[in-house]
Amino acid sequence: MNGVVATTQRLSLRRMTYGDRANLLQIFSDPVAMQYYPSTMNEEETMRWIRRTLANYDTYGVGFWVVEDKATGRFLGQCGIIPQDLDGTRHMEIAYLFVRREWGHGYATEAASACKQYGFDTMGYAKLISLIDVRNAPSMRVAERIGMRVEKIIIKWAKEVRVYAISAG
């Protein structure tokens, strides 16, 4: 299992490759899955996303990882730790996006929990955040299930966003 970063009972999280383009488009081309993002993405924008993810691996040692069913290898979505700048300070964010047909099975919570553990145990981060649109109740529940709490509400990407946070220890 090349590129595997973390595993859970049901999931494997691995480094993204250019070969993931078609799978990512299952999410990026779905207006419902992308409703809290500025817009859907086409193939060219998806390739830019992958390039940015690969650059994050090189620069930060983390980024979005592809989430697959450990038993079948089926693509479920992406979850990882990505850099975010808030008020002039770099923070590391647990972020997740899953194929809509996979919603409601606890995959996002399981993957986000693995990312939290990886961030604290492997990367040694003192704090992790998640930036969630104030209307995105399912994502807020994921953050809360892994122990995150609302720190503040900010304006980012021209909308209200809740900053969820959790500290190590």
C-alpha positions as CSV (number, residue, x, y, z in Angstrom):
1,M,0.0,0.0,0.0
2,N,2.2,2.7,-1.4
3,G,1.9,6.2,0.1
4,V,-0.2,5.2,3.0
5,V,0.0,7.8,5.8
6,A,-2.6,6.4,8.2
7,T,-5.1,3.6,8.6
8,T,-8.2,3.2,10.8
9,Q,-10.4,0.2,11.4
10,R,-12.2,0.8,8.0
11,L,-10.1,3.4,6.2
12,S,-6.7,3.9,4.5
13,L,-5.4,7.5,4.0
14,R,-2.7,7.8,1.4
15,R,-0.9,10.5,-0.5
16,M,-2.7,12.0,-3.5
17,T,-1.4,11.5,-7.0
18,Y,-2.4,12.8,-10.4
19,G,-4.1,9.5,-11.0
20,D,-6.8,10.6,-8.5
21,R,-8.2,13.2,-10.9
22,A,-11.3,11.3,-11.9
23,N,-12.1,10.3,-8.3
24,L,-11.7,13.9,-7.1
25,L,-14.0,15.1,-9.9
26,Q,-16.8,12.9,-8.3
27,I,-16.7,15.5,-5.5
28,F,-15.7,18.6,-7.3
29,S,-18.3,18.4,-10.0
30,D,-21.1,17.8,-7.6
31,P,-22.9,21.1,-6.7
32,V,-24.3,19.5,-3.5
33,A,-21.0,18.2,-2.3
34,M,-19.4,21.6,-3.1
35,Q,-22.2,23.8,-1.8
36,Y,-20.0,25.4,0.9
37,Y,-17.2,26.0,-1.4
38,P,-17.1,29.0,-3.8
39,S,-18.0,26.8,-6.8
40,T,-17.6,23.4,-8.3
41,M,-14.3,22.6,-10.1
42,N,-13.6,21.4,-13.6
43,E,-10.7,19.1,-14.7
44,E,-8.2,21.9,-14.9
45,E,-9.0,23.2,-11.5
46,T,-8.8,19.7,-10.1
47,M,-5.3,19.3,-11.5
48,R,-4.4,22.6,-9.8
49,W,-5.8,21.2,-6.5
50,I,-3.6,18.1,-6.9
51,R,-0.5,20.2,-7.7
52,R,-1.2,22.4,-4.6
53,T,-1.6,19.2,-2.5
54,L,1.7,17.8,-3.7
55,A,3.4,21.1,-3.0
56,N,2.0,21.0,0.6
57,Y,3.5,17.5,1.1
58,D,6.9,18.9,0.0
59,T,6.6,22.1,2.1
60,Y,4.7,21.0,5.2
61,G,4.9,17.2,5.2
62,V,1.0,17.1,5.2
63,G,-1.9,17.9,2.9
64,F,-5.1,16.4,1.7
65,W,-4.9,12.6,1.6
66,V,-7.1,10.3,-0.4
67,V,-9.4,8.2,1.8
68,E,-10.2,4.7,0.6
69,D,-12.1,1.8,2.0
70,K,-9.4,-0.4,3.5
71,A,-11.1,-3.7,2.5
72,T,-12.0,-2.8,-1.1
73,G,-9.8,0.2,-2.1
74,R,-13.0,2.1,-3.1
75,F,-12.5,5.9,-3.2
76,L,-14.5,7.6,-0.5
77,G,-13.1,11.2,-0.4
78,Q,-10.2,13.2,0.9
79,C,-9.2,14.3,4.4
80,G,-6.0,15.8,5.6
81,I,-4.1,18.6,7.3
82,I,-3.6,21.8,5.3
83,P,-2.0,25.1,6.0
84,Q,-4.4,28.1,6.6
85,D,-3.5,31.7,7.2
86,L,-5.7,33.5,9.8
87,D,-4.9,37.0,11.0
88,G,-1.4,36.7,9.7
89,T,-0.6,33.5,11.5
90,R,-0.2,30.0,9.8
91,H,-2.5,27.4,11.4
92,M,-2.9,23.7,10.4
93,E,-6.4,22.7,9.5
94,I,-8.1,19.3,9.5
95,A,-10.3,19.4,6.4
96,Y,-12.5,16.9,4.6
97,L,-14.5,16.4,1.5
98,F,-16.3,13.2,0.6
99,V,-18.2,11.8,-2.3
100,R,-21.9,12.4,-1.6
101,R,-22.9,8.7,-1.9
102,E,-20.5,8.0,1.0
103,W,-22.1,10.5,3.4
104,G,-23.7,9.3,6.6
105,H,-21.4,6.3,7.2
106,G,-19.0,8.0,9.7
107,Y,-16.1,8.1,7.3
108,A,-15.4,11.8,7.7
109,T,-15.3,11.5,11.5
110,E,-13.1,8.4,11.3
111,A,-10.7,10.0,8.9
112,A,-10.7,13.4,10.7
113,S,-9.9,11.6,14.0
114,A,-6.9,9.8,12.3
115,C,-5.7,13.2,11.0
116,K,-6.0,14.7,14.5
117,Q,-3.9,11.9,15.9
118,Y,-1.4,12.2,13.1
119,G,-1.1,16.0,13.6
120,F,-0.5,15.7,17.3
121,D,1.5,12.4,17.5
122,T,3.5,12.4,14.3
123,M,3.8,16.1,13.4
124,G,3.9,17.5,17.0
125,Y,1.4,20.3,16.4
126,A,0.2,22.0,19.5
127,K,-3.2,23.0,18.0
128,L,-5.3,22.0,15.0
129,I,-8.3,24.0,13.6
130,S,-11.1,23.4,11.2
131,L,-12.8,26.2,9.2
132,I,-16.4,25.5,8.6
133,D,-19.1,27.5,6.9
134,V,-21.7,28.5,9.6
135,R,-24.4,26.7,7.5
136,N,-22.6,23.4,7.2
137,A,-24.1,21.4,10.1
138,P,-22.8,18.0,9.1
139,S,-19.2,19.2,9.1
140,M,-19.7,21.0,12.4
141,R,-20.8,17.6,13.9
142,V,-17.7,15.9,12.6
143,A,-15.5,18.6,14.2
144,E,-17.4,18.2,17.5
145,R,-17.2,14.4,17.4
146,I,-13.4,14.6,17.3
147,G,-13.3,17.0,20.3
148,M,-13.1,20.3,18.6
149,R,-14.9,23.4,19.9
150,V,-15.8,26.7,18.4
151,E,-13.2,29.3,19.1
152,K,-14.6,32.2,17.1
153,I,-16.6,33.2,14.0
154,I,-14.7,35.0,11.3
155,I,-15.2,36.2,7.7
156,K,-13.1,34.2,5.3
157,W,-13.8,33.4,1.6
158,A,-16.4,36.2,1.7
159,K,-18.6,34.3,4.2
160,E,-19.1,33.6,7.9
161,V,-16.9,30.7,9.0
162,R,-16.7,29.0,12.4
163,V,-13.1,28.4,13.6
164,Y,-13.1,25.1,15.5
165,A,-10.0,24.2,17.4
166,I,-8.4,21.5,19.6
167,S,-5.1,21.5,21.4
168,A,-2.8,18.6,22.0
169,G,-2.8,16.9,25.3
